[in-house]
Amino acid sequence: MPYTDPGLPLARKVGEMIERYLDRYGEAPKVILMQNHGVIALGRTPQQVENITAMIVKTARVLLGTYAFGGPRFLSEHDVQRIHTRPDELYRRKLLGE
């Protein structure tokens, strides 16, 4: 999420971004990365929020490590959607209570 002034403008922008995400993907985001503000982890339980936070920290460490080899190479939108809807991925998320 691009930088937005703190306070009410930031709260409104977060709400707007969540609405856009819901419209596009039909589900709430798990993580919101806010430029110059930090991270918001969203879950139904404290344990889910803790797990999501741990995963974003792990992701940051992995991304940092990729710069030793020329930087990250991200999956295409097509591949992300394919993986997100695979039966084994749906089953894994069900086991995690997501």
Secondary structure as UniProt FT lines:
FT   TURN            6..7
FT   HELIX           8..25
FT   STRAND          31..34
FT   TURN            35..37
FT   STRAND          38..41
FT   HELIX           46..66
FT   HELIX           67..69
FT   HELIX           77..84
FT   HELIX           87..95
FT   TURN            96..97
//
